[in-house]
């Protein structure tokens, strides 16, 4: 039961961050983007990048919720689904955001 409480505590900031990003705000909190120069940042559609990362964060939050649910219901299958979903989202997010200049502005 302690694991469920810890995961709930972890879930709350993830949800807050997901909501913040889904509104198109908070790009300065994204790793990689915040280290770019201002001229490099001007090439990117900040709102689109934030909204995409917000969707990924909602998915990660759902995965963490599945961890909590598996603890409460004592169902290891839910944990496995959450883990596969978490890993899939991370890999998809990395590949999608770093290929084909998807978030660069169209001039």
DSSP file (Angstrom, degrees, kcal/mol; ACC not computed):
  #  RESIDUE AA STRUCTURE BP1 BP2  ACC     N-H-->O    O-->H-N    N-H-->O    O-->H-N    TCO  KAPPA ALPHA  PHI   PSI    X-CA   Y-CA   Z-CA
    1    1 A X     >        0   0    0      0, 0.0     4,-1.6     0, 0.0     5,-0.1   0.000 360.0 360.0 360.0 -30.3    0.0    0.0    0.0
    2    2 A X  H  >  +     0   0    0      1,-0.2     4,-2.3     2,-0.2     5,-0.2   0.862 360.0  57.2 -64.4 -34.5    2.9    2.4    0.6
    3    3 A X  H  > S+     0   0    0      1,-0.2     4,-2.4     2,-0.2    -1,-0.2   0.874 104.2  52.4 -63.0 -37.4    4.0    2.0   -3.0
    4    4 A X  H  > S+     0   0    0      2,-0.2     4,-2.1     1,-0.2    -1,-0.2   0.893 109.5  48.6 -65.8 -40.2    0.5    3.2   -4.2
    5    5 A X  H  X S+     0   0    0     -4,-1.6     4,-2.1     2,-0.2    -2,-0.2   0.910 111.6  49.3 -67.5 -41.7    0.8    6.3   -2.0
    6    6 A X  H  X S+     0   0    0     -4,-2.3     4,-1.9     1,-0.2    -2,-0.2   0.920 111.2  49.6 -63.1 -43.3    4.3    7.1   -3.3
    7    7 A X  H  X S+     0   0    0     -4,-2.4     4,-2.3     1,-0.2    -1,-0.2   0.866 108.9  52.7 -65.1 -35.4    3.1    6.6   -6.9
    8    8 A X  H  X S+     0   0    0     -4,-2.1     4,-1.6     2,-0.2    -1,-0.2   0.902 108.0  51.0 -64.6 -39.7    0.1    8.9   -6.2
    9    9 A X  H  X S+     0   0    0     -4,-2.1     4,-0.7     1,-0.2    -2,-0.2   0.879 112.9  46.1 -64.3 -37.0    2.5   11.6   -4.9
   10   10 A X  H  X S+     0   0    0     -4,-1.9     4,-1.2     1,-0.2    -2,-0.2   0.851 107.7  59.0 -70.7 -35.4    4.6   11.2   -8.1
   11   11 A X  H  X S+     0   0    0     -4,-2.3     4,-2.4     1,-0.2     5,-0.2   0.852  94.0  64.9 -64.0 -37.0    1.5   11.3  -10.3
   12   12 A X  H  X S+     0   0    0     -4,-1.6     4,-2.2     1,-0.2    -1,-0.2   0.924 103.5  42.9 -60.3 -50.8    0.3   14.7   -9.1
   13   13 A X  H  X S+     0   0    0     -4,-0.7     4,-2.7     1,-0.2    -1,-0.2   0.872 112.5  55.4 -65.0 -32.4    3.3   16.8  -10.5
   14   14 A X  H  X S+     0   0    0     -4,-1.2     4,-2.3     2,-0.2    -1,-0.2   0.923 109.6  46.1 -63.0 -42.6    3.2   14.8  -13.7
   15   15 A X  H  X S+     0   0    0     -4,-2.4     4,-2.4     2,-0.2    -2,-0.2   0.906 112.5  50.0 -65.9 -41.3   -0.5   15.7  -14.2
   16   16 A X  H  X S+     0   0    0     -4,-2.2     4,-2.4     1,-0.2    -2,-0.2   0.931 112.9  46.8 -62.2 -45.3    0.1   19.4  -13.3
   17   17 A X  H  X S+     0   0    0     -4,-2.7     4,-2.6     1,-0.2    -1,-0.2   0.884 111.0  52.6 -63.9 -38.9    3.0   19.5  -15.9
   18   18 A X  H  X S+     0   0    0     -4,-2.3     4,-2.4     2,-0.2    -2,-0.2   0.910 110.9  46.6 -63.4 -42.8    0.8   17.7  -18.5
   19   19 A X  H  X S+     0   0    0     -4,-2.4     4,-0.8     2,-0.2    -2,-0.2   0.922 112.6  50.3 -64.9 -44.1   -1.9   20.3  -18.1
   20   20 A X  H ><>S+     0   0    0     -4,-2.4     5,-1.3     1,-0.2     3,-0.6   0.924 114.3  43.8 -59.5 -47.2    0.6   23.1  -18.2
   21   21 A X  H ><5S+     0   0    0     -4,-2.6     3,-2.5     1,-0.2    33,-0.3   0.875 105.1  62.1 -68.3 -37.6    2.1   21.8  -21.4
   22   22 A X  H 3<5S+     0   0    0     -4,-2.4    -1,-0.2     1,-0.3    -2,-0.2   0.709  97.6  59.6 -65.0 -17.8   -1.2   21.0  -23.1
   23   23 A X  T <<5S-     0   0    0     -4,-0.8    -1,-0.3    -3,-0.6    -2,-0.2   0.398 123.0-106.3 -87.0   2.4   -2.0   24.7  -22.9
   24   24 A X  T < 5S+     0   0    0     -3,-2.5     2,-0.3     1,-0.3     3,-0.2   0.648  84.5 113.6  84.8  15.3    1.1   25.4  -25.1
   25   25 A X      < +     0   0    0     -5,-1.3    -1,-0.3     1,-0.1    -2,-0.2  -0.756  44.0  52.0-115.2 161.8    3.1   26.9  -22.2
   26   26 A X    >   +     0   0    0     -2,-0.3     3,-1.9    -3,-0.1     4,-0.3   0.693  49.2 143.5  92.5  21.1    6.2   25.7  -20.4
   27   27 A X  G >   +     0   0    0      1,-0.3     3,-1.7    -3,-0.2     7,-0.2   0.814  68.8  67.3 -62.1 -28.2    8.6   25.1  -23.2
   28   28 A X  G 3  S+     0   0    0      1,-0.3    -1,-0.3     5,-0.1     6,-0.1   0.663  95.3  57.9 -67.5 -13.3   11.4   26.5  -21.0
   29   29 A X  G <  S+     0   0    0     -3,-1.9     2,-0.5     2,-0.1    -1,-0.3   0.497  83.9 100.5 -91.9  -5.0   10.9   23.4  -18.8
   30   30 A X  S <> S-     0   0    0     -3,-1.7     4,-2.1    -4,-0.3     3,-0.3  -0.700  79.5-118.7 -86.5 127.3   11.6   20.9  -21.7
   31   31 A X  T  4 S+     0   0    0     -2,-0.5     2,-0.8     1,-0.2    -2,-0.1  -0.363  96.9  16.9 -62.7 138.8   15.1   19.5  -21.8
   32   32 A X  T  4 S+     0   0    0      1,-0.1     4,-0.4    -2,-0.1     3,-0.4  -0.327 118.6  65.9  93.5 -51.1   17.0   20.4  -24.9
   33   33 A X  T >4 S+     0   0    0     -2,-0.8     3,-1.2    -3,-0.3    -2,-0.2   0.900  97.0  54.2 -69.2 -39.8   14.7   23.2  -25.9
   34   34 A X  T 3< S+     0   0    0     -4,-2.1    -1,-0.2     1,-0.3    -3,-0.1   0.675 105.5  54.3 -71.4 -14.9   15.7   25.3  -22.8
   35   35 A X  T 3  S+     0   0    0     -3,-0.4    -1,-0.3     2,-0.1    -2,-0.2   0.504  86.9 103.8 -95.5  -4.1   19.4   25.0  -23.7
   36   36 A X  S <  S-     0   0    0     -3,-1.2     2,-0.1    -4,-0.4    -3,-0.0  -0.370  78.2-107.3 -73.3 154.9   18.9   26.4  -27.3
   37   37 A X     >  -     0   0    0      1,-0.1     4,-2.5    -2,-0.1     5,-0.2  -0.365  33.1-107.0 -72.6 162.9   19.9   29.9  -28.2
   38   38 A X  H  > S+     0   0    0      1,-0.2     4,-1.6     2,-0.2    -1,-0.1   0.861 121.2  53.5 -61.6 -35.7   17.1   32.4  -28.8
   39   39 A X  H  4 S+     0   0    0      2,-0.2     4,-0.4     1,-0.2    -1,-0.2   0.861 111.0  46.4 -68.5 -33.8   17.8   32.3  -32.6
   40   40 A X  H >4 S+     0   0    0      1,-0.2     3,-1.1    -3,-0.2     4,-0.3   0.885 109.8  53.6 -73.1 -39.3   17.5   28.5  -32.6
   41   41 A X  H >< S+     0   0    0     -4,-2.5     3,-1.7     1,-0.2    -2,-0.2   0.835  98.3  65.2 -62.8 -32.5   14.3   28.6  -30.5
   42   42 A X  T 3< S+     0   0    0     -4,-1.6    -1,-0.2     1,-0.3    -2,-0.2   0.712  93.2  62.3 -64.8 -19.8   12.8   31.0  -33.0
   43   43 A X  T <  S+     0   0    0     -3,-1.1    62,-3.3    -4,-0.4     2,-0.3   0.607  95.0  77.3 -79.4 -12.0   12.9   28.2  -35.6
   44   44 A X  B <  S-A  104   0A   0     -3,-1.7     2,-1.2    60,-0.3    60,-0.3  -0.755  81.5-124.2-107.4 146.6   10.5   26.0  -33.6
   45   45 A X     >  -     0   0    0     58,-3.6     4,-2.2    -2,-0.3     5,-0.2  -0.743  29.7-170.6 -84.1  95.2    6.7   26.1  -33.1
   46   46 A X  H  > S+     0   0    0     -2,-1.2     4,-2.4     1,-0.2    -1,-0.2   0.869  79.0  51.7 -60.3 -42.3    6.8   26.3  -29.3
   47   47 A X  H  > S+     0   0    0      2,-0.2     4,-2.6     1,-0.2    -1,-0.2   0.910 110.4  48.1 -64.6 -42.8    3.0   25.7  -28.9
   48   48 A X  H  > S+     0   0    0      2,-0.2     4,-2.2     1,-0.2    -1,-0.2   0.902 112.3  49.3 -65.3 -40.5    3.0   22.6  -31.0
   49   49 A X  H  X S+     0   0    0     -4,-2.2     4,-2.4     2,-0.2    -2,-0.2   0.922 112.5  47.7 -63.3 -44.4    6.0   21.2  -29.2
   50   50 A X  H  X S+     0   0    0     -4,-2.4     4,-2.3     2,-0.2    -2,-0.2   0.914 111.1  50.2 -64.0 -43.6    4.4   21.8  -25.8
   51   51 A X  H  X S+     0   0    0     -4,-2.6     4,-1.8     2,-0.2    -1,-0.2   0.899 111.4  48.8 -64.2 -39.9    1.0   20.3  -26.8
   52   52 A X  H  X S+     0   0    0     -4,-2.2     4,-2.0     2,-0.2    -2,-0.2   0.943 113.0  46.6 -63.2 -47.3    2.7   17.2  -28.1
   53   53 A X  H  X S+     0   0    0     -4,-2.4     4,-2.4     1,-0.2    -2,-0.2   0.829 108.2  57.7 -66.2 -30.7    4.8   16.8  -24.9
   54   54 A X  H  X S+     0   0    0     -4,-2.3     4,-2.1   -33,-0.3    -1,-0.2   0.903 105.9  49.3 -63.2 -41.2    1.6   17.5  -22.9
   55   55 A X  H  X S+     0   0    0     -4,-1.8     4,-2.0     2,-0.2    -2,-0.2   0.902 110.9  49.7 -64.6 -40.9    0.0   14.5  -24.6
   56   56 A X  H  X S+     0   0    0     -4,-2.0     4,-2.3     1,-0.2    -2,-0.2   0.912 110.2  51.2 -62.7 -41.7    3.0   12.3  -23.8
   57   57 A X  H  X S+     0   0    0     -4,-2.4     4,-2.5     1,-0.2    -2,-0.2   0.865 106.9  53.1 -66.3 -35.7    2.9   13.5  -20.2
   58   58 A X  H  X S+     0   0    0     -4,-2.1     4,-2.2     2,-0.2    -1,-0.2   0.910 109.9  49.4 -63.3 -40.3   -0.8   12.6  -19.9
   59   59 A X  H  X S+     0   0    0     -4,-2.0     4,-2.0     2,-0.2    -2,-0.2   0.905 111.0  48.4 -64.1 -41.8    0.1    9.1  -21.2
   60   60 A X  H  X S+     0   0    0     -4,-2.3     4,-2.3     2,-0.2    -2,-0.2   0.891 110.0  52.8 -64.9 -39.2    2.9    8.8  -18.7
   61   61 A X  H  X S+     0   0    0     -4,-2.5     4,-2.2     1,-0.2    -2,-0.2   0.897 107.8  51.0 -62.0 -40.3    0.5    9.9  -16.0
   62   62 A X  H  X S+     0   0    0     -4,-2.2     4,-2.1     2,-0.2    -1,-0.2   0.893 108.0  53.0 -64.3 -38.9   -1.9    7.2  -17.0
   63   63 A X  H  X S+     0   0    0     -4,-2.0     4,-1.6     2,-0.2    -2,-0.2   0.920 109.3  48.2 -61.1 -43.8    0.9    4.7  -16.8
   64   64 A X  H  X S+     0   0    0     -4,-2.3     4,-1.9     1,-0.2    -1,-0.2   0.876 108.7  54.5 -64.8 -36.7    1.7    5.8  -13.3
   65   65 A X  H  X S+     0   0    0     -4,-2.2     4,-2.8     1,-0.2    -1,-0.2   0.881 104.8  53.9 -63.6 -37.1   -2.1    5.6  -12.4
   66   66 A X  H  X S+     0   0    0     -4,-2.1     4,-2.4     2,-0.2    -1,-0.2   0.858 105.4  54.0 -64.4 -33.8   -2.0    2.0  -13.7
   67   67 A X  H  X S+     0   0    0     -4,-1.6     4,-1.6     2,-0.2    -2,-0.2   0.926 110.8  46.0 -62.3 -44.0    0.9    1.3  -11.3
   68   68 A X  H  X S+     0   0    0     -4,-1.9     4,-2.5     1,-0.2    -2,-0.2   0.930 112.9  49.6 -63.5 -46.3   -1.3    2.6   -8.4
   69   69 A X  H  X S+     0   0    0     -4,-2.8     4,-2.8     1,-0.2     5,-0.2   0.882 108.0  53.3 -62.5 -39.4   -4.3    0.7   -9.5
   70   70 A X  H  X>S+     0   0    0     -4,-2.4     5,-1.8     1,-0.2     4,-0.7   0.864 110.0  48.9 -65.2 -33.7   -2.3   -2.5   -9.8
   71   71 A X  H  <5S+     0   0    0     -4,-1.6    -2,-0.2     3,-0.2     3,-0.2   0.925 113.9  44.9 -69.1 -45.3   -1.1   -2.0   -6.2
   72   72 A X  H  <5S+     0   0    0     -4,-2.5    -2,-0.2     1,-0.2    -3,-0.2   0.914 122.3  36.3 -65.4 -42.9   -4.6   -1.4   -4.9
   73   73 A X  H  <5S-     0   0    0     -4,-2.8    -1,-0.2    -5,-0.2    -2,-0.2   0.488 103.2-128.9 -89.5  -2.8   -6.2   -4.3   -6.7
   74   74 A X  T  <5 +     0   0    0     -4,-0.7     2,-0.5    -5,-0.2    -3,-0.2   0.935  59.4 144.8  51.9  50.7   -3.1   -6.5   -6.3
   75   75 A X    >>< -     0   0    0     -5,-1.8     4,-1.0    -6,-0.2     3,-0.7  -0.931  35.8-170.0-123.6 104.3   -3.2   -7.2  -10.0
   76   76 A X  H 3> S+     0   0    0     -2,-0.5     4,-2.1     1,-0.2     5,-0.1   0.757  82.8  68.6 -66.3 -25.8    0.3   -7.6  -11.6
   77   77 A X  H 3> S+     0   0    0      1,-0.2     4,-2.3     2,-0.2    -1,-0.2   0.887  96.6  52.6 -62.8 -39.7   -1.2   -7.5  -15.1
   78   78 A X  H <> S+     0   0    0     -3,-0.7     4,-2.4     1,-0.2    -1,-0.2   0.882 107.9  51.8 -63.4 -38.0   -2.2   -3.9  -14.7
   79   79 A X  H  X S+     0   0    0     -4,-1.0     4,-2.4     2,-0.2    -1,-0.2   0.918 109.2  50.3 -63.0 -42.3    1.4   -3.1  -13.7
   80   80 A X  H  X S+     0   0    0     -4,-2.1     4,-2.5     2,-0.2    -2,-0.2   0.904 110.7  48.8 -63.1 -42.5    2.7   -4.9  -16.8
   81   81 A X  H  X S+     0   0    0     -4,-2.3     4,-2.5     1,-0.2    -1,-0.2   0.925 112.2  49.3 -62.4 -44.4    0.3   -2.9  -19.0
   82   82 A X  H  X S+     0   0    0     -4,-2.4     4,-2.5     2,-0.2    -2,-0.2   0.886 111.4  49.1 -62.1 -40.1    1.4    0.3  -17.4
   83   83 A X  H  X S+     0   0    0     -4,-2.4     4,-2.5     2,-0.2     5,-0.2   0.919 112.3  46.8 -67.6 -44.2    5.1   -0.5  -17.8
   84   84 A X  H  X S+     0   0    0     -4,-2.5     4,-2.5     1,-0.2    -2,-0.2   0.919 114.2  48.8 -63.2 -42.9    4.7   -1.5  -21.5
   85   85 A X  H  X S+     0   0    0     -4,-2.5     4,-2.6    -5,-0.2    -2,-0.2   0.914 111.1  50.5 -62.4 -43.4    2.7    1.7  -22.1
   86   86 A X  H  X S+     0   0    0     -4,-2.5     4,-2.2     2,-0.2    -2,-0.2   0.945 113.5  43.7 -60.8 -50.1    5.3    3.8  -20.3
   87   87 A X  H  X S+     0   0    0     -4,-2.5     4,-2.3     1,-0.2     5,-0.2   0.897 114.1  51.0 -63.7 -40.7    8.2    2.4  -22.3
   88   88 A X  H  X S+     0   0    0     -4,-2.5     4,-2.9    -5,-0.2     5,-0.2   0.919 110.4  49.0 -63.0 -44.5    6.3    2.7  -25.6
   89   89 A X  H  X S+     0   0    0     -4,-2.6     4,-2.9     2,-0.2     5,-0.2   0.901 111.4  49.3 -62.8 -41.6    5.4    6.3  -24.9
   90   90 A X  H  X S+     0   0    0     -4,-2.2     4,-2.2     2,-0.2    -2,-0.2   0.940 114.7  43.6 -65.0 -46.5    9.0    7.3  -24.1
   91   91 A X  H  X S+     0   0    0     -4,-2.3     4,-2.5     2,-0.2     5,-0.2   0.933 116.2  47.7 -64.7 -45.5   10.4    5.6  -27.2
   92   92 A X  H  X S+     0   0    0     -4,-2.9     4,-3.2    -5,-0.2     5,-0.3   0.931 111.8  50.3 -60.5 -46.1    7.6    7.0  -29.4
   93   93 A X  H  X S+     0   0    0     -4,-2.9     4,-2.0    -5,-0.2    -1,-0.2   0.897 112.4  46.9 -60.7 -41.9    8.1   10.5  -28.0
   94   94 A X  H  X S+     0   0    0     -4,-2.2     4,-1.2    -5,-0.2    -1,-0.2   0.932 117.4  41.6 -65.8 -46.4   11.8   10.5  -28.5
   95   95 A X  H  < S+     0   0    0     -4,-2.5     4,-0.4    -5,-0.2     3,-0.3   0.945 116.9  47.1 -68.1 -47.6   11.6    9.2  -32.1
   96   96 A X  H >< S+     0   0    0     -4,-3.2     3,-0.8    -5,-0.2     6,-0.3   0.903 114.6  45.2 -63.1 -42.9    8.7   11.3  -33.1
   97   97 A X  H 3< S+     0   0    0     -4,-2.0     6,-0.3    -5,-0.3    -1,-0.2   0.721 115.4  47.2 -76.8 -19.4   10.0   14.6  -31.7
   98   98 A X  T 3< S+     0   0    0     -4,-1.2     2,-0.4    -3,-0.3    -1,-0.2   0.295  99.4  78.1-106.8  10.4   13.5   14.1  -33.1
   99   99 A X  S X  S+     0   0    0     -3,-0.8     3,-1.0    -4,-0.4    -4,-0.0  -0.925  96.1   1.0-121.2 147.3   12.8   13.0  -36.7
  100  100 A X  T 3  S-     0   0    0     -2,-0.4    -1,-0.1     1,-0.2    -2,-0.1   0.646 103.2 -88.2  60.6  23.2   11.8   15.0  -39.8
  101  101 A X  T >   +     0   0    0      1,-0.1     3,-1.2     2,-0.1    -1,-0.2   0.879  66.9 168.4  48.0  46.4   11.8   18.5  -38.2
  102  102 A X  T <  S+     0   0    0     -3,-1.0    -1,-0.1    -6,-0.3    -2,-0.1   0.787  70.9  41.3 -62.5 -30.6    8.2   18.0  -37.1
  103  103 A X  T 3  S+     0   0    0     -6,-0.3   -58,-3.6     2,-0.1    -1,-0.3   0.294  85.7 114.8-106.8  10.0    8.1   21.0  -34.8
  104  104 A X  B <  S-A   44   0A   0     -3,-1.2   -60,-0.3   -60,-0.3     2,-0.1  -0.568  73.5-106.0 -78.0 145.0   10.1   23.5  -36.9
  105  105 A X        -     0   0    0    -62,-3.3     2,-0.7    -2,-0.2    -1,-0.1  -0.397  26.0-125.6 -68.7 145.9    8.1   26.5  -38.2
  106  106 A X              0   0    0      1,-0.1    -1,-0.1    -2,-0.1   -62,-0.0  -0.850 360.0 360.0 -93.3 116.0    7.2   26.6  -41.8
  107  107 A X              0   0    0     -2,-0.7    -1,-0.1     0, 0.0    -2,-0.0   0.448 360.0 360.0 -93.9 360.0    8.5   29.8  -43.3
